[in-house]
Amino acid sequence: MSMTRLSSLLLIVCATSGVTCANQDEDPELLYEMTIEPPKPILDGYTADPHVVMYDGTYYVYPTSDKGEWQTTDFSVWSSKDLVHWKDEGMILDVTRDLKWAKISAWAPAAIRRDGKYYLYFAAEQKIGVAVSDSPTGHFIDPLGRPLISPDNRYPGQAIDPFVFIDDDQQAYLYYGQANLYAYKLKADMITLDGPPVRMTPPHFNEGVFMFKRNGLYYFMWSENDARDTRYQVAYGVSRSPLGPITIPNDNVILRKRGRVVGTGHHSVIQVPDTDRWYIFYHRHAIPNGSGYLRETCIADMGFEPDGHISKVDPLAPLLEPTAAAMWSAEAPARDVVPSVRSSPAPLPTADPR
């Protein structure tokens, strides 16, 4: 394709998409990327901060429901058997009615199951709460009547963006934070903190922590830059302990803007059980005319290099035959924790000396 024709096509794309396009004097590859049609979002409406889990053969996504200036007041959940077709299961928590301690700014849910109960951790008015249900589709009830975590001058940063994990030894951990990353141990009831938090902040951490375990390593992931920034992106580090320290591999940003896809961050990851097939769920600024306040949830394939590094994720690539790969027998034994690939511990990826 000639540069003249490419530039003309780029101008048409920019005019119809609402995206600010690159200067025509830039790299032809960047110009070409602006003409690639991005994959469609998987959920209807404006959603962000997607947290994905699997229970008994069904995938569930718990997102933030975007409203103006992040003034969200409720949480909903979507379900799917194949990662392609998603059903809106409706509202599961309304902070205006279900909480005594917050009424607005409800963001970034994280879900897990333990002993037949379903737990939802979330941020509201810069505090972290927990709600419990007998079903993954709710309704969820606040068992404490107060925040689980409140702001504390001893622990700088916002108390937002929780993530919960149960390790192989059944010890539960609650991670959270903006500007700084903290981790609490949880008691077996999942609603009681066990001791003070551990500060674990890696370089360039902003928010949106997520962690999974593979080959004996704990992969910590997070978002860099502000969610309103088009350069919002996902990075990672690894550890041999759920409480760090975190080793930073070289070139550790694995998802960043490309073409018309910008603001790629605040993600979660799911492994198809008993396989080494992985998917990453993330939000981007809505296409067209989106922003850090109007976002949409997307899914992409995620893989690993032979040395354990996470491969780069292409936000413009379509999924690789997701339906067959994602199916999981509903007759399989119930699992309270998304399984990890278990084998002998892998070597730590090459570390950045930061």
C-alpha positions in Angstrom: 0.0 0.0 0.0 1.4 3.4 -1.0 2.0 6.0 1.7 -0.4 8.4 0.0 -3.2 5.8 0.1 -2.3 4.7 3.6 -2.5 8.3 4.8 -5.8 8.9 3.1 -7.2 5.7 4.7 -5.9 6.8 8.1 -7.6 10.2 7.8 -10.9 8.4 7.1 -10.4 6.1 10.2 -9.6 9.0 12.4 -12.6 11.0 11.3 -15.0 8.2 11.9 -13.6 6.7 15.1 -13.1 9.7 17.3 -9.5 8.7 17.9 -6.6 11.2 17.8 -4.3 9.8 15.1 -0.6 9.9 14.7 1.1 12.5 12.6 1.4 11.4 8.9 5.2 11.8 9.2 5.4 9.0 11.7 6.5 5.4 11.2 4.4 3.7 8.4 3.8 0.8 10.7 2.2 3.0 13.3 0.0 4.5 10.6 -1.0 1.1 9.4 -1.9 0.0 12.9 -4.4 2.8 13.1 -6.3 1.2 10.2 -6.7 -2.3 11.9 -10.1 -2.9 13.2 -9.9 -3.8 16.9 -11.6 -6.8 18.4 -15.1 -6.1 19.8 -15.6 -5.8 23.5 -17.1 -8.9 25.2 -19.6 -7.1 27.5 -22.4 -4.7 26.7 -22.2 -1.1 27.8 -19.4 0.7 29.5 -17.4 -1.5 31.9 -13.9 -1.6 33.4 -11.6 -3.4 35.9 -12.9 -6.9 34.9 -12.2 -9.7 37.3 -12.6 -13.2 35.9 -13.1 -16.5 37.8 -14.4 -20.0 37.0 -16.8 -21.9 39.1 -18.1 -25.4 38.1 -17.6 -25.0 34.4 -18.8 -21.4 34.1 -16.7 -18.3 33.7 -17.8 -15.2 35.5 -16.7 -11.6 35.0 -17.2 -9.0 37.7 -16.5 -5.5 36.3 -16.8 -1.9 37.4 -19.9 -0.4 35.7 -18.7 2.9 34.3 -20.7 6.0 35.1 -19.7 9.6 34.7 -16.6 10.7 36.6 -16.4 7.2 38.2 -19.5 7.8 40.3 -20.6 4.2 40.1 -23.0 2.8 42.7 -23.5 -0.8 41.9 -21.9 -4.1 40.7 -23.1 -6.7 38.2 -21.8 -10.0 36.9 -21.7 -11.7 33.5 -21.4 -15.4 32.8 -20.2 -17.6 29.9 -19.5 -21.2 29.1 -17.1 -20.5 26.2 -15.6 -17.0 26.7 -17.4 -15.8 23.6 -21.1 -15.6 24.5 -21.8 -13.6 27.7 -25.0 -13.3 29.7 -25.7 -10.4 32.0 -26.7 -11.9 35.3 -27.8 -8.6 36.7 -26.9 -6.5 39.7 -25.3 -8.3 42.6 -24.6 -5.4 45.0 -26.1 -1.9 45.3 -23.9 0.2 47.5 -26.7 2.8 47.9 -28.9 0.3 49.7 -26.6 -2.6 50.8 -23.9 -0.7 52.6 -24.0 1.5 55.7 -20.6 3.1 55.2 -20.5 4.1 51.5 -22.9 5.2 48.8 -20.8 5.9 45.7 -17.5 5.4 43.9 -17.9 1.6 43.8 -15.0 0.2 41.8 -12.8 -2.8 41.0 -14.4 -6.0 42.4 -12.6 -9.2 43.0 -14.2 -12.6 43.6 -13.4 -15.9 45.1 -15.1 -19.0 46.5 -14.2 -20.8 49.7 -16.1 -23.6 51.5 -19.2 -23.1 49.4 -19.4 -19.4 50.0 -18.7 -16.6 47.5 -16.8 -13.6 48.5 -16.7 -10.2 46.7 -14.1 -7.7 47.6 -14.5 -4.1 46.3 -13.6 -0.5 46.7 -16.2 2.2 47.7 -15.4 5.7 48.7 -11.7 4.8 48.9 -12.2 2.1 51.4 -12.3 -1.7 50.8 -15.3 -3.8 51.7 -16.3 -7.5 51.5 -19.6 -9.0 50.7 -20.8 -12.7 50.9 -23.3 -14.8 49.0 -24.4 -18.4 48.5 -24.3 -17.9 44.8 -21.8 -16.4 42.3 -24.7 -14.3 40.9 -25.7 -12.9 44.3 -27.3 -11.2 45.9 -24.2 -10.3 48.0 -24.5 -9.1 51.6 -22.1 -7.0 53.7 -21.3 -9.2 56.8 -19.4 -6.6 58.7 -21.4 -3.4 58.4 -18.2 -1.5 58.0 -15.1 -1.4 55.7 -12.7 -4.2 55.9 -9.8 -1.8 55.1 -9.9 2.0 55.7 -7.3 4.7 54.8 -4.4 4.8 57.3 -1.6 7.3 57.4 0.8 4.5 58.2 0.1 3.0 54.8 0.3 5.8 52.2 -1.8 5.5 49.0 -5.4 5.0 48.3 -7.2 1.9 49.8 -8.7 0.7 46.5 -8.4 -2.1 43.9 -8.5 -5.3 46.0 -7.4 -8.7 44.8 -7.8 -12.0 46.8 -5.8 -15.3 46.4 -5.9 -18.6 48.2 -2.6 -20.5 48.1 -2.1 -24.2 47.9 -1.7 -24.4 51.6 -5.1 -22.7 51.9 -3.7 -19.5 53.4 -5.7 -16.5 51.9 -4.2 -13.2 51.0 -5.8 -9.8 50.3 -3.8 -7.4 48.1 -4.7 -3.8 47.4 -3.5 -0.3 46.9 -2.9 2.7 44.6 0.6 4.2 44.5 1.6 1.5 47.0 0.9 -2.2 47.0 0.0 -3.9 50.3 -0.8 -7.5 51.3 -2.8 -8.8 54.3 -3.2 -12.4 55.4 -6.8 -13.3 55.8 -8.2 -15.6 58.4 -10.1 -18.7 57.3 -13.5 -16.8 57.5 -12.2 -14.6 54.7 -13.6 -11.4 56.4 -11.0 -10.9 59.1 -7.5 -9.5 58.6 -4.7 -11.5 60.2 -2.0 -9.1 61.3 -0.6 -5.9 59.8 -0.1 -5.5 56.0 3.2 -6.1 54.1 4.3 -3.4 51.8 5.3 -4.9 48.4 5.4 -1.9 46.0 7.3 -2.7 42.7 8.7 0.0 40.5 6.2 2.0 38.4 3.3 0.4 40.3 0.1 2.5 40.2 -2.9 0.2 40.8 -4.9 -2.8 39.7 -2.9 -5.6 41.3 -3.5 -9.2 40.1 -1.5 -12.4 40.9 -1.5 -16.0 39.8 0.8 -19.0 40.4 2.5 -21.0 37.7 5.3 -23.5 37.9 6.0 -22.6 41.5 6.3 -18.8 40.8 3.9 -16.1 41.9 3.3 -13.7 39.0 2.4 -10.3 40.3 0.8 -8.0 37.7 -0.4 -4.3 37.9 -1.3 -1.3 35.9 1.1 1.6 35.3 0.2 5.3 34.7 -3.3 6.8 35.3 -6.4 5.1 34.0 -7.3 8.3 32.1 -3.9 8.2 30.3 -3.8 6.5 26.9 -0.5 4.9 28.1 -2.3 3.0 30.8 -0.6 -0.5 30.6 0.0 -3.8 32.3 3.4 -4.9 33.7 4.5 -7.8 35.9 7.1 -9.2 38.2 7.7 -12.6 39.9 8.3 -13.9 43.3 8.9 -17.2 45.1 6.6 -16.0 47.9 3.1 -14.6 48.0 4.5 -11.7 50.1 7.5 -10.9 47.9 10.0 -9.6 47.3 9.1 -9.1 43.6 11.7 -9.5 41.0 11.3 -7.4 37.9 12.1 -9.1 34.6 13.6 -7.1 31.7 11.0 -5.5 29.4 8.2 -6.3 31.8 5.3 -4.4 30.2 3.2 -7.0 28.4 0.1 -5.1 27.4 0.1 -1.5 26.0 -1.7 0.7 23.6 -1.6 -0.2 19.9 -3.5 1.4 17.0 -6.9 2.6 18.1 -6.7 0.6 21.3 -5.6 2.8 24.1 -5.8 2.8 27.9 -5.2 -1.0 28.2 -5.1 -2.0 31.8 -6.7 -3.0 35.1 -6.9 -6.6 34.1 -7.3 -10.2 35.4 -6.1 -13.5 34.1 -7.8 -17.0 33.8 -6.3 -20.4 33.2 -8.3 -23.0 31.4 -8.2 -25.8 34.1 -5.8 -28.6 33.6 -4.2 -26.9 30.6 -1.5 -24.2 30.1 -4.0 -22.1 28.1 -4.4 -18.6 29.6 -6.5 -15.5 28.8 -6.2 -11.9 30.0 -9.3 -9.7 30.5 -8.7 -6.0 30.5 -10.4 -2.7 29.8 -9.6 -0.1 27.1 -11.0 3.3 26.4 -14.2 2.7 24.5 -14.1 2.8 20.7 -15.1 5.3 19.5 -15.2 8.4 21.7 -14.1 6.7 24.9 -12.0 7.9 27.7 -10.8 7.0 31.2 -14.4 7.4 32.3 -16.0 5.4 29.4 -14.3 2.1 29.0 -15.1 -1.4 27.7 -14.0 -4.9 28.6 -12.0 -7.0 26.2 -10.3 -10.4 26.2 -7.0 -11.6 24.6 -4.8 -14.7 24.5 -1.9 -14.7 27.0 1.0 -17.1 26.8 4.5 -17.7 28.1 8.0 -17.9 26.7 10.1 -21.1 27.4 12.0 -19.3 30.2 8.8 -18.3 32.0 8.4 -14.7 30.8 4.9 -13.6 29.9 4.6 -13.1 26.2 3.5 -9.8 24.8 -0.2 -9.4 24.4 -1.5 -7.9 21.2 -4.7 -5.9 21.8 -5.5 -5.9 18.1 -5.3 -9.7 17.7 -8.5 -11.9 17.6 -8.8 -14.8 19.9 -7.4 -18.1 18.8 -10.4 -20.5 18.7 -11.5 -19.7 22.2 -14.7 -21.8 22.3 -13.2 -25.3 22.2 -10.2 -24.4 24.3 -12.2 -22.7 27.0 -14.8 -25.4 27.5 -14.6 -27.2 30.8 -16.8 -30.1 31.9 -19.5 -29.1 34.4 -19.3 -32.6 35.8 -15.7 -32.0 36.9 -15.1 -31.8 40.7 -15.9 -28.4 42.2 -12.9 -26.2 42.9 -12.7 -23.3 45.2 -9.5 -21.9 43.7 -8.5 -21.5 40.0 -5.9 -24.3 39.6 -2.3 -23.4 38.9 0.1 -25.3 36.8 2.1 -27.4 39.2 5.6 -28.6 38.5 9.0 -28.1 39.8 9.7 -24.3 40.5 10.9 -22.5 37.4 14.0 -20.3 37.5 13.2 -16.6 38.0 13.2 -14.7 34.7 16.1 -12.5 34.1 15.8 -9.5 36.4 16.0 -5.9 35.7 18.5 -4.3 38.1 16.0 -1.7 39.3 
